Amino acid sequence: MNNPTNFWRRSRWALWAIVGALALALGVAIALRTTGAGTEAPTQIPQGGHFSLIDQNGQRVTDADLAGKYRLIYFGYTYCPDVCPVDVQHIAQAMEIFAKRDPARANRVQPIFISVDPARDTPAVLKQFVSAFSPRLMGLTGTQAKIDAAIHAFGVKGYGSYAKKGPVSPGGGYFMDHTRYKMLYGPDGQGIAFLPEDGTPQQLADALDRWVK
């Protein structure tokens, strides 16, 4: 936190949470640098699979722990300078809209942010990040091998989730190129649908209303 660059990055998380509605109104999400391959989501959602990761509180979480819950899964990283904060803010806002519409069904949905940058995204860093957006949001990280396994379980290059480390700057910083699919899975872990990639919070909430029983 003594590093001014890191302090600014993390301070922006709270800023995104405060001005998310304004960002939406100004169309910021459309103008931002697009991460990932930039292709449309596949029509058939990856079927997912087993994962074993660590949440923002340092507790191990597996797919079995989420049995009975719908899972809204998004892969990203906390040092992302643009797209990830907007996407996560939209997910958080969509969950609030859905919760006002139908609290019981909203409680059956667990939004999950899985880091593709475990070298920097420790549980403590994740805790700061997810708490800036919503108390409903679960952040998951782990060893590189565990993250790679999760990325593989939910699809690879052009089909589901994909992540690749970019060039490292002289100062040691780097970006992660990654897909930004919002994937909805059912209570038994079965793949249900992709939510609109550039959807507004209202559109995301409407999609949840359609699929969550």
C-alpha positions, 0 to 999 in steps of 0.5 A, spaced: 500 500 500 506 504 500 506 504 493 503 510 489 501 506 483 498 500 487 494 505 492 491 508 486 489 502 482 486 499 489 483 506 490 479 506 483 475 500 486 471 504 490 471 509 485 468 504 480 463 502 485 461 509 487 460 512 479 458 505 476 451 508 474 454 514 471 459 510 467 453 506 464 450 512 462 456 515 459 457 509 455 464 508 458 464 500 457 463 501 450 469 505 449 474 502 454 479 497 451 476 490 450 480 485 453 480 478 450 479 475 443 474 480 442 469 474 439 462 473 441 460 468 446 460 461 443 452 459 443 454 453 447 456 454 454 462 450 457 459 445 462 464 447 467 467 441 472 471 440 478 475 446 481 478 447 488 480 455 490 481 459 495 476 465 497 477 472 499 477 470 506 482 464 505 477 459 505 477 453 500 471 453 496 470 447 491 464 446 486 461 441 491 460 447 496 456 451 491 451 445 490 444 448 490 446 454 488 446 458 481 453 460 479 454 466 475 462 466 474 466 471 471 474 471 470 478 477 471 483 480 475 483 486 480 489 490 476 485 490 470 485 498 468 478 498 465 473 492 463 473 488 469 471 493 474 465 495 469 463 488 468 463 487 475 459 493 477 454 491 472 454 484 475 453 487 482 448 492 480 444 486 476 444 482 482 441 488 486 435 489 481 434 482 481 434 481 489 429 487 489 424 483 484 425 476 487 429 476 493 428 468 494 431 467 487 436 472 488 439 468 494 439 462 490 445 466 485 452 466 487 456 471 483 463 469 483 469 473 480 475 468 479 482 471 478 486 469 472 492 473 475 493 469 482 501 471 482 498 478 484 491 477 486 492 474 493 486 473 498 487 479 501 487 483 495 481 480 492 477 481 499 479 489 498 476 488 490 470 484 491 468 488 498 468 495 493 462 492 489 458 487 493 457 483 499 454 478 495 460 477 491 465 471 492 472 472 489 476 466 488 484 465 487 489 459 488 495 457 485 497 458 478 496 450 477 489 451 480 487 457 476 489 453 470 485 447 472 479 452 473 480 456 466 480 449 463 474 446 466 470 452 464 473 452 456 479 454 453 481 459 447 475 461 444 470 457 447 469 459 454 474 462 459 481 464 456 487 468 459 494 470 457 499 474 460 501 480 456 508 483 456 512 485 462 514 492 463 520 495 465 517 496 472 514 489 472 507 491 471 503 487 466 496 486 463 492 480 462 488 478 456 482 474 457 475 473 455 469 477 459 464 472 459 459 472 464 457 464 465 451 462 468 451 455 471 445 451 475 444 448 482 447 442 480 453 445 476 450 444 469 451 450 464 445 454 463 447 460 459 452 466 457 449 472 460 449 479 455 457 480 454 456 488 454 449 488 457 446 493 462 445 491 469 437 491 467 439 486 461 443 482 466 437 482 471 432 480 466 437 474 464 437 472 471 430 472 471 429 468 465 433 462 467 433 462 475 427 458 477 
